Amino acid sequence: MSTCRAALLCVTAVAGFGLIAGCAARHLPPPKGLTPRVNISIPSRPHSRNPPLASEILDKTLSYQLEQLLDLPHLARRLTDNPYEAGNVDEFDEVPNSSWFTHRNGRTAMSLESVKRGPTTAGPDTSDIWTVLSVKSVGVTPGMIIADGSGRRYIIKFDPVAYPELGSATEVVASRLLHAAGFNVPENFIVSFDPQRLRLDDGAELSVETNDKRRPLTRRGLAMAELHEMLGRANPNPDGSGVIRALASRFLPGIPVGPFSYTGRRGDDPNDIYAHEHRRELRGLYVVASWINHADMKEENTLDMYDPESGQITHYLIDFGASMGSNSTSPSNPRRGQANSFDLKDSLTRLATFGLYVHGYERAPQLVRYPSVGYLENDLFRPDKWKPMYPAPPFESMTDRDAFWGARIVTSFTDAQIAAAVEAGQLSDPDAAAALLEFLIERRDRIGLHWFARVNPLDRFGIDGQTLSFADLAVERGYTGDPPATRYELSIRTQDGALLAADELDTAQTELQSSWQDFDHLVVSLRPRREGHRSKPVLVYVRWNAVAGGWELMGLRRLD
């Protein structure tokens, strides 16, 4: 038998087995979510990861892509629309709180003040002396590390001279939205400080570039004249007071042990039991990142922190300056979010068309109406076509269920909550703040319209007495048009598949009959029926609990 024929038979067998097993399991409730091994103390400091950026880009752009093409089970699942689902979900298809993610606005609406405050406590005290510990005098935007009067350490980042407020506002607004979404982020603040209140630490250091641009940077003692020279390249407030606006990012608690990997598991962390590319919160992050156009999603912009007291590692997202309308040191551009920095598909398209094919982002003008918020255009934004600068394996492994999870979080933000996050950026131009708000609201709505049309949007199932109720997120959040002429296709079967009831509901609830209490469990199939929408059902498993004297939910399966 030829190698090609054997490979084809292998792919067919794997695909067929997966389809048969999937169909057979539908009348069975999903297994109870495995109790994850959490809170196991790591007695000694884990090793520090420090992968070179060039290696990461080469690996994710070429090596990983080739591995996926040669992975026959993976390929078979993709070809048969039966991809690997996320591993860290429970019987209700939910992600538990962990050192990676904490349910916040997506589960319980946060107050406007909580959204605006984010993870922050008290910011740096600008009325006291700041001690400068080190200065980075490299690149377009210099920065420094300081300790305030209370001894708290902060990274101080300055806005690019030509674009006041751009970097600092972007970092703060993005961090507030990501925190409210449930991710771990640093405490970021907008500060205005008087340079006269700075003093040099005895061991203060200056990072300088080598003549041949190699890294790491050399270091030498820092003099006050050098500090003042660096501050001379920072943006002073326009009121003439000499006070400088900057971003203050508080040092994360614990000991840094490097960025986390987008693939595999961390071998020295016994709590890290799911391959990162199969974690729902990292896959669903694609939708959240596409919302704020956080395209700079390389591993370098993540950080694991080890707490020696608890022996735990917490996983953070960091550095959001290249999101929304910003490219950190300048406004963003039409290509951001449309293609990888090195896009193999784009390159092959150009090759096949002899360079004649022109992408939409190449024709789009780079219009910057407000320098403080950068390039804000949504004409090219397609929620399922958005791309980060570098391929991220969890994003490429994302299924529709993962996308629904992310879309549910993004669309949970009200206009007022988004406005609260924008307000935290302290933009001095109200028109610029309004433009950023409009940008984020429009992208949120495009995400809701796309994913809730593609995936069954029924959610929040609950039982009260004999009544099984649910929420239609597409109707509830305004993504079905006006009026939302929606009915719900219902069927209820026994554990053996025998049909007990079939109906079309005009409200988001149905009654469970007393005569069904003797069955081991029931399978309730629900899906919306409305013009332009055709999704697969959600299967909800319920049973009668004789001890409690009532119906209870056992779990659910999303078939999309």
Secondary structure, 3 states (H helix, E strand, C coil): CCHHHHHHHHHHHHHHHHHHHHHHHHHCCCCCCCCCCCCCCCCCCCCCCCCCHHHHHHHHHHHHHHHHHHCHHHHHHHHCCCCCCCCCCCCCCCCCCCCCECCCCCCCCCCHHHHHHCCCCCCCCCCCCEEEEEEECCCCCCEEEEECCCCCEEEEECCCCCCCCHHHHHHHHHHHHHHHHCECCCCEEEEEECHHHEEEEEEEEEEECCCCCCCCCEEEECCHHHHHHHHCCCCECCCCCCCEEEEEEECCCCEECCCCCCCCCCCCCCCCCCCHHHCHHHHHHHHHHHHHCCCCCCHHHEEEEEECCCCEEEEEECCCCCCCCECCCCECCCCCCCCCCCCHHHHHHHHHCCCCCCCHHHHCCCCCCECCCECCCCCCCCCCCCCCCCCCHHHHCCCHHHHHHHHHHHCCCCHHHHHHHHHHCCCCCHHHHHHHHHHHHHHHHHHHHHHHHHCCCEEEEEEECCEEEEEEHHHHCCCCCCCCCCEEEEEEEECCCCEEEEEEECCCEEECCHHHCCCCCEEEEEEEEECCECCCCEEEEEEEECCCCEEEEEEEEECC
